[in-house]
Amino acid sequence: MRVNRITIASLAAVAGLSLTACQSDDVTSRSDSSAAPASSSPNGGPASGDPARTAAKNPAGKSSGEEQGTTAGTGSGKNGETDRCRTDQLEVTAMDSTIEGDPDGTVAVEFTNGGRDCTISGYAGVDLKTGAGTLSAQRTGEQTGPTVLEAGESVAFGITYPVNDSGGSGVRITGLVVTPPDETKSVSLDWLGAATLPVTDGSGSPVKAGPIGSAGQGG
């Protein structure tokens, strides 16, 4: 009977060990089959693929590209504004516009837009080439608003100068140089007014230029 008790005890011990092993394996299996934790970003937050993060970034359901997109303007310049007229797109011409009986002579300078719509305003630069050197015109001081020139449209301004009725030879004019407003590129033209200016005492230029849109109204 002693042998039997030893055998039974041994079997019980072996059975206990087997049960423990099975329970351990079951715990390990259940642990391995559980859902893996969400991956983390380097700063500890949820990864970019996490649905909660995506909804927070794009509450309206937009992609990042839609959020950062901009609407293009409809004008030819920034923010839909029309660009200023450039020298290269303007045809510049001059003509004698002196009205009989006026004490001063007048030359009108016309800008014609040969390109896309543009804005022009203010004063052009005006220089007369003479036998005594370059003579710059003074501004009349008149104020005018900007003018939008569509393709093919024109606008003009007037240059006034004293008529030489002194009986002397005066100062001979050999040419006209015009620089559109806010530009640095100039255009050289023939002078179509009177051939000479009266000699002055040097107190100031006798030639005056009106603003854009003032043809025939200078001085």
C-alpha positions in Angstrom: 0.0 0.0 0.0 2.9 2.4 0.6 4.0 2.0 -3.0 0.5 2.9 -4.2 0.4 6.0 -2.1 3.7 7.2 -3.5 2.5 6.6 -7.0 -0.8 8.4 -6.5 1.1 11.4 -4.9 3.5 11.4 -7.9 0.6 11.4 -10.4 -1.1 14.2 -8.5 2.1 16.3 -8.6 2.6 15.7 -12.3 -1.1 16.6 -13.0 -0.7 19.8 -11.0 2.4 20.8 -13.0 0.5 20.0 -16.3 -2.5 22.1 -15.2 -0.2 25.0 -14.3 1.6 24.8 -17.7 -1.7 24.8 -19.5 -2.9 27.8 -17.6 0.3 29.7 -18.3 0.0 28.9 -22.0 -3.6 30.1 -22.1 -2.7 33.4 -20.5 0.2 34.0 -22.9 -2.1 33.1 -25.9 -4.8 35.5 -24.7 -2.2 38.2 -24.2 -0.8 37.7 -27.7 -4.2 37.8 -29.4 -5.3 41.1 -27.8 -5.3 44.3 -30.0 -1.9 45.9 -30.4 -1.7 49.4 -28.9 -1.9 52.3 -31.3 1.5 53.4 -32.6 2.8 56.7 -31.2 4.4 59.7 -32.8 7.9 60.7 -31.6 6.4 63.3 -29.3 4.1 60.8 -27.6 0.9 61.7 -29.4 -1.1 59.4 -31.7 0.2 58.6 -35.1 -1.0 60.4 -38.2 -3.2 57.4 -39.2 -5.2 57.6 -36.0 -8.8 58.5 -36.8 -9.2 60.8 -33.8 -6.2 62.9 -35.0 -7.4 63.1 -38.6 -10.8 64.4 -37.5 -9.2 67.1 -35.3 -7.0 68.3 -38.1 -9.7 68.4 -40.7 -13.0 69.1 -38.8 -14.7 69.9 -42.1 -13.5 66.7 -43.8 -11.1 68.7 -46.0 -7.7 67.5 -47.1 -4.7 69.5 -46.1 -4.3 70.7 -49.7 -7.8 72.1 -49.6 -7.1 73.9 -46.3 -4.0 75.6 -47.7 -5.4 76.5 -51.2 -6.0 80.1 -52.3 -8.3 81.6 -54.9 -6.6 83.2 -57.8 -7.4 86.8 -58.5 -9.1 87.9 -61.7 -7.1 91.0 -62.4 -3.8 91.4 -64.2 -1.9 92.4 -61.1 -1.8 91.3 -57.4 -5.0 91.0 -55.5 -7.0 91.5 -58.7 -5.6 95.1 -59.3 -4.7 96.4 -62.7 -0.9 96.9 -63.2 0.4 100.4 -64.1 1.1 101.2 -67.7 4.6 100.4 -68.8 6.6 102.3 -71.4 7.0 99.3 -73.6 3.3 98.8 -74.0 2.5 102.4 -74.7 2.6 104.2 -78.1 3.7 107.8 -77.4 2.9 110.5 -79.9 3.0 114.3 -79.9 1.0 117.0 -81.8 0.7 120.8 -81.9 -2.4 121.8 -80.0 -1.9 125.5 -79.8 -5.2 127.4 -79.8 -5.1 130.6 -81.8 -5.2 133.7 -79.6 -3.7 131.9 -76.5 -0.7 133.6 -75.0 1.2 130.3 -74.8 1.8 127.5 -77.2 0.7 123.9 -76.4 1.9 120.5 -77.4 -0.3 117.5 -76.5 1.4 114.2 -75.8 -0.8 111.1 -76.2 -0.3 107.6 -74.7 -2.1 104.7 -76.5 -2.2 101.3 -74.8 -1.0 98.6 -77.1 -1.1 95.8 -74.5 -3.4 94.5 -71.7 -5.5 96.8 -69.5 -3.3 99.1 -67.3 -3.6 102.1 -65.1 -1.9 105.5 -65.6 -2.0 108.6 -63.4 0.0 111.6 -62.2 2.7 113.4 -64.2 5.0 112.2 -67.0 8.5 113.4 -67.1 9.1 116.0 -69.8 12.4 117.3 -71.1 13.0 119.5 -74.0 16.3 119.2 -75.9 17.6 122.7 -76.8 20.6 124.3 -78.3 21.5 125.4 -74.8 21.1 121.9 -73.2 18.2 120.0 -71.6 15.2 122.0 -70.2 12.9 120.1 -67.8 9.2 121.1 -67.6 7.7 122.0 -64.3 4.5 120.5 -63.1 1.4 122.6 -63.1 0.2 121.2 -59.7 -3.2 120.1 -60.9 -4.6 116.9 -59.5 -6.3 114.1 -61.4 -7.4 110.6 -60.6 -6.0 107.4 -62.2 -7.2 106.4 -65.6 -7.6 102.7 -66.6 -6.6 102.3 -70.3 -8.0 99.3 -72.0 -6.3 97.9 -75.1 -6.4 100.5 -77.9 -7.5 103.4 -75.7 -5.6 106.7 -75.3 -5.1 109.5 -72.9 -3.1 112.7 -73.2 -1.6 115.6 -71.3 -0.6 119.1 -72.3 2.8 120.9 -72.4 2.6 124.7 -72.4 5.4 127.0 -73.3 5.8 130.8 -74.0 5.8 131.9 -77.5 8.9 133.7 -78.7 7.6 137.1 -79.8 10.7 139.0 -78.6 12.0 139.5 -82.1 15.3 137.7 -81.1 16.5 134.3 -82.2 15.6 132.7 -78.8 16.5 129.2 -77.8 16.1 126.6 -80.4 14.2 123.4 -79.5 15.6 120.2 -81.1 13.6 117.4 -79.5 11.3 116.1 -76.8 11.9 113.3 -74.3 8.9 111.9 -72.4 8.9 109.4 -69.5 5.5 107.8 -68.6 4.5 108.2 -64.9 6.3 105.9 -62.5 8.6 104.6 -65.3 12.3 105.1 -65.9 12.4 104.2 -69.6 11.9 107.3 -71.8 10.7 107.9 -75.4 12.3 110.5 -77.7 9.9 112.4 -80.0 10.1 115.2 -82.5 9.1 118.6 -81.1 6.0 119.8 -83.1 5.6 123.2 -81.4 7.2 126.5 -82.1 10.9 126.2 -83.1 12.2 128.5 -80.4 11.7 129.6 -76.8 12.3 133.2 -75.6 15.5 133.6 -73.6 14.8 133.7 -69.9 16.6 135.2 -66.9 17.2 131.7 -65.5 14.6 132.1 -62.6 12.8 128.9 -63.6 11.6 126.8 -66.5 9.1 128.5 -68.7 7.8 125.1 -69.9 5.0 123.5 -67.9 3.4 120.0 -68.0 -0.1 119.1 -66.9 -1.1 115.8 -65.4 -2.4 112.8 -67.3 -5.7 113.6 -68.9 -5.1 117.4 -69.1 -4.4 117.8 -72.8 -4.9 121.4 -73.8 -5.3 122.4 -70.1 -1.7 123.0 -69.0 -0.2 126.1 -67.6 
